[in-house]
Amino acid sequence: MRTDSSPGTLPAREHLPAGDAGTPVLDVVIPVYNEEKDLQPCVLRLHEHLTRTFPYAFRITIADNASTDATPLVSRHLAERIPEVRAARLEQKGRGRALRAVWSASDAPVLAYMDVDLSTDLNALLPLVAPLISGHSDLAIGSRLARSSRVVRGAKREFISRSYNLILRGSLQARFSDAQCGFKAIRRDVAQALLPLVEDTGWFFDTELLVLAERAGLRIHEVPVDWVDDPDSTVHLVRTATDDLKGVWRVGRALATGSLPLDRLARPFGDDPRDREIKDVPGQLARQLVGFCVVGGLSTLFYLLLYTGFRSFTGSQAANALALLVSAVANTAANRRLTFGVRGRGGAVRHQAQGLVVLGIGLALTSGSLAALNTATSDPAHSTELAVLIAANLAATVLRFLLFRAWVFPEQRDPGLLRAMPAQRGAPERGGAPEWPETAAADATMPLQPVRPHDTHPRDFR
């Protein structure tokens, strides 16, 4: 799993301005491999539909993944014949690799893709991209599993699709309904931030992109679609399912260890009056208080269980110290990740050391309380000891939260993070000229290198 940091916090979503007639608002990518028969009918049908129904300028990009048949010739012919069509050539296979390369080089503010078989009804295309153009959403996906969708496909594919989405919900807590539908769109600024974090170059690319976007708090819009299965599909179901399960394991492990800087993809608050910052109230205070209380309650139960266990073979002071030490390490780790949203391993040792200092304060309060109890009575009941420790821990908890917030995990306020991100490495600068040729003669197939040339995953493009 790549852990490249994205350039910074995403800017607030805004409605895309109406541009010049020649500036494409939408770039629809069609990844293909050996599709010489279906490519031309697909492009002509899509171009006719967009010309007739889409109110903005658009582009259709054919992403050829090392085809060995006449697909490159068909792509070049279409690019020379139709001004809105471009052709790109990659020498390596993989649908994810094709989308990464073309999306990274595109200058259109909204990027989409669809399969060459056009199984999805094109009437869903405008509802797919409209929320991205308006600034309402960050990504949009077609869903074949929505209640209002109309789908024609065999029982085998239906079972595999629903089982896969159940696996995603159970293992990665995914809330989107359909990860595999080849009908998706994304805003370019979001793609520039997400693509460096996505590792897969094949069919799991879609799922990985969606999971990371959802975990980062980005908004995913779902569109019910009408979909008819392609009986001539060349997808290898067993191999695809195996690769997808491996991807689920890899992404789940990365999310569990906090190795992805997803906090850098967060959007600022929107225009809803409920989201506006209130003066003199520290940011995220309410959420942090709730998280700290939950973690503190669980830590207290953990501490009491440890104390009871240690007390069975040692004195009260030693049992208290050991229970506090073990529970404090767990408490600091949980608050670091869940309450204050610190991800990654950077600074973890320092945070634990500072947590131990906070532990010392709690130890002094609880040990002092026990000493006072033992002074008052020589043989206090166990229930009395627990009551005294609970009271002392409540007092220490308030002080612990203040120290955690102000010293251990201070809130970072960097105004520079709120500025728009620069284009990612290897992509054209925002607002700069696109990397496409200007003349019709140069509209022939142009070579595109993968964003990361060292990524040579051997998986076939299917």
N, C-alpha and C positions, 0 to 999 in steps of 0.2 A: 504493500500500500504506500503510495507516494505521500510525502508529508510536506510538499512545497507550500510555503505560505502564500496566500493570495495577497495582492497589492494593498488591500485595505477594506474598510467597511463600505458596503454598497451604498450609493446615494439613494435618496427617496425616489420612489417611482413617480414618473410624470407622464402625462399624455404626450405621445410623440407628436411633434409639430408637423404641420403639412409642409412637405418639402417640394423641391422642384420636380417637374414631371419626369425627368430622366433619372432621378435618384430613387433607387428601389427601397421600399419600406420592408418588403418581405423577400427573403431568399429561401426558396423551397429546394432542398437537396434530395436527389434521388440516387441512393447508393446502388450500384449494379455490379454484377459479376456474371459474364457470359449471358447477357440478356438481349442478344441481337434481334430476336423475334418480337419481344414484348416492349422494347424500349421506345421505338418510334410511336406506336399507338398510345402508349402511356403519356409521353411528352405532349403529343398533339392534343390529346383529350384534356390534360391538365392546363395547357396553355389556353385552349378555347374557353375552359371554365373560368380561369382567372381573368381573361380579357373581358368576358361577359359579365362577371359578378363582382370582381374585386375592385374597390374604389381607389386603391393606391397603386403606385408603380411597383412592379414585382420583377423577380428574376427566378429562373429555373436553372439549377446547377446539377449537371450529371456528374456523379463521382464514380469513375470507373476504377475498380480495384483489380488491376492486373488481369483483365479479361484476355482470354486466348482465342476468342472467336472474332466476329466482325463487330463487336460492340464498340470499339474505339472509332471505327469508320462511321457507324451510325451516329455516334455522339458528335463527331466532327461535322458531319453533314447537317445535323439539326442546329448546331451552333452557328454555322455559316448561313443557314436558311432563315432562322428566327432570331431577331435582335435580342429578345429577352432570355435567350437560352445561352448558357455557358457550359463548357465541358472541362473537367479536370481529370487528370490521370495520376493514379498512385501505383507504384510498383509492388505494393504489398497488399495482401488480402485483409479483410476485417471491416465489418460495418462500422464499429466504433471508431476505428482508425480513420475511415473515410469521413465520418461526421466531424471528428476532431480537427482534421486538416482543413476541410472546407469552411467550417464554422469559424475557425481561427483566422482565416484569410478574408472572410466576408466583411463588407462595409455596411450591410443592411442591419438596421436596428432590431429586426425580428427575424429569427432563424427557425426554419421548420424542416421536417423531413417526412417522407412517406415511402412505402415500399413500391416497387415498380409494378406490382400486380394490381395496384389500385383497388384492393379489397374493400377499403373504406369508402363510403359514399362521399364524394367531394363536396356535397352541400354542408358538411360539417367543418370545412376548412375555414370559412369566415368566422363562425362562432369559436373556432379554436384560437385564432390569432387576435380576435377583437379585444379580449381582456388584457393582452400584452401591449397592444397599441394604446389602449386607454390608460395604462398604468395601474390597472387593478391587480394584476397577477404577474408573477415572475416566470412561471412555466405553465404549459397547458398540455394535456394529454387526452387522446381519445380513449373512451372506455367502452369495451364490449360487454362489461358486466354490470353496467348501470341498469336500473329497472326499465327505463324507457328505451334502451337499446334494442335493436332488432338484428339478430345474428343467425346466420346460416352456416353451420359447420358440423362435422361429425362428432360422435360421442367421445372418441378417443382424444381429440384435441380439446374438446370442452373439459374433459376430466383433467387433463394435464394443465391447462390454463388455470382452472380454479384451484387445483392442488398447489400449484406454484405460488399463487397469490396468498393462499392460506399459510404457506411456509414463510413468506415474507412478513405477514402479519404476526405470526407467532415468534419468529426469530429476530427480526429487525424492527418490530413494532411499526411496520409501514401502515399508513392510513389510506393511501391511494388505492384504488380498486383494481387497476389493470396496468401492470408494468410492461407487458409484452406487445401491446398494440403498436404497430408500426405507423403511428400517426401522432407526432408530437411537435411542440414548438417551444422556443425559449427566447427571452430577450438577450441581445448581444452582450450587454454589460454583465448579466448573470452568467452567461456562458464563459466569458473571459475570466470570471472568478472561480467557477466550478471546474472547468476543464483541467487545470493543473492538478486537481485532486483525484480525478477519475483515472483509474489504472487500466481497466479492461479495454480491449480493442475489438472485441467481437460482439456477440448478442447480449451479453450481460451489461454492456455499456449503458443502456437505457435505465436498467434497474439501479445501477450504482449511482448514476446521475440523480435520479429521483430520490433515492434514500438520503444521499448527502444533502440535497436541497431541502428536503423535509426536516432533517435533523438540524439544519441551520436556521430553521424558522421561516424559510421562504414560502410564498403562497403558490400552490399548485391548483390550477383550474382544470376540472374534468368536464368533458363534453360527451354525452351519450352519442354513439355512432351506430349507423347501419353498416353491417360488415358481412361479406360473403367470402367463405373460405376458398382459397385457390387450390384446386385439386392437383395442380402440377407443381406445387411448392417443393423446392429441393432442400428444405430444412431437415437436418438429421436430428430427430427428436431425442434419441437416447444420448447422443454426444452433447447436444445443446443442454439437456437437462443436467448432465453431469458437470459441465462447465459452469452452469448457473449455480449449482449447489456449492461448488468450490468458491465461486464468487461471493455467495451469501456468507460462507464461513470466513473468508478473508475480510470482508467489510465489517461483519459483526465483531471480529477480533479487534480491528482497528478502532471501531467505535467504543468497545469496552475498555480499551487501554487509553483512550483519549489522545491518540496520536495524530488526529486530524484537527487543524486549526479552524473549525467550523464557526467559531465565534466571530471570525473576521468577515463572515458573509452576512452578518445580521443587518437587517434593514433598520433605519431610524424610524421613530414613530411617524404615523401618517397624519392626515388632516382631521381625523376624528377628534372632536373636542375632548373626549375622554382620554385621548392619548397625549394631550398637551402637557408639557412640563409645568408643575406647580412650583412656584417660587418658595425658597427656604425649606423644601423637602428634599432630602438626599435621594438621588436616583436609585431605583430598585430596592428601596428600603423595605417596603412591604413584602416583596417576594423573598428577600433575603431573611427577613424575620420568620416567615413561614417555614422556609427551608431549614433554618437554624433550629427552630423549635422541634421540627420533625426529627432531624438528626440528633438533637439533644435528648429528646425523649427516648429514642432507641438506644443511644449511648448510655443513658442512665440505667435502663434495664440491663444492658450488657454489663455495665459496671457492677450492679448489684448481684448479678449472677456470678461474676468473677469473684467479688468480695466474699460471697457466701462459700464458694468453692475453696478459695485460699484460706478462709477463716477456720476451715475444718482441720487444718494441720499447722497453722501458725497463729501468731498473735494478731490483734486488731490493727496495730499500726503497720506491720509488715503486709498484712492482707490488703489494707487500704492503699498502700503505696504501689503494690503490684497491680491491683485492679485498676488504679488510676493510670498507670503507665501504659498498660495494654489498651485500655479503652480510649486513652487520649490519642494514641497513634491512629486508631481506627476513626476517631472523631475528626481529627485534623484532615485525614484523607477524604472522608465523606463530605465535610464542609468545603474543602478545596474544590471538589468536583461538582457537587450538587448545589450548594448554597451560593458560592461566589463565582461559579462558572469558569474556573481555571482549568484549562485542558493542556495536555501534553506533560512531559516529564521535566521541563525546564523549571528550576527553582523548587522542585519538590523536596529536596534535602533541606534547603533553607527554611521552607515552610514548616517542615516537621521539627526543625530545631527551635523555631519560634513558637511552635505549638507546645514544645516541652517547657519553654519558659512560662507560657500560660498555664501549663500543667502545674508548675511549681507554685503558682499563686493558688490554684485550686487545692493543691496538696496542703498548703499552709492553712487554708480555711478549714478543710475537713479534718486535718490532723489536730488543729487547735480546738475544734469542736469536740473531737474524741477525748483530747486531754482534759478539757473542761468537764466532760461527762464523767470521766474516770476520777476526777478530783471530787466531784459531787457525790459519787457512789462508787464503792469499791468493786461491786459485781453487778453492772447494769445488765438488764435483759437484752437479748438479741434484737427484739422488736424495738426497744428504745434506741439501741445503736443505729438501726436502720432509719428510724425517724429523724434522729439528729443528723445523720449523713445526708438524708434527702433535703433537709432544710439548708444545710451548708452548701450542697451542690446547687440548689436553686439560686442562692446568692452568688456563687461562683459562676453560674451560667450567664447571668447578666453581664458581669465583668468580662467574661470570656468573649461574648459576642462583640462588645465594644472594642476589645483588643484585636479580635480577628478582623473586624471591619476597618479599623483605623491603622493597624500596624502590620498584621500578617498578610492580609489580602486587601490592601488599599485600592479604592476605585481609581482606575486610570482614565483621565479625561484628556484625550489627545484631539484637539480641533482638526488636525490634519487628516484624521481618519474619516471625517465626515465629507471630505472632498471627493469628487468623482475619481474613480480609479483610472490610472493610465492603462493603455492596452498591454496585454500580456506579451511576454517575450515571444518573438516570432510572428506577431500579428501586427497589422498596420495600426499606426497611431489613430486614436479616436478623432474623427473629423478630417483625417488625412485622405489621400487618394486611395481608392481600392487597388488591389494588386491584379485586377483583371485588365486585359488589353483593351485599348480604346477603339481600334478599328475593327471593321467586320472581318477583314482578312485575318486578323490576329485572334479571332474568336474560335479558332480551332482548338483541339484538345491541348491543354497546357499542363505541364507536369507539376504535381504538388508533392512535396516531401512530407512525411509524417512530422507532427510537432516535435516528437522525441525520436530521433533516428535510432537510438539505442534500443528502443522498444520493439523487439522482433518476435513477438508472440507468434508461434507457428500455427495458431488456429486458422482453419480455412474460413474464407468468407462464404457464408451460406445464404 
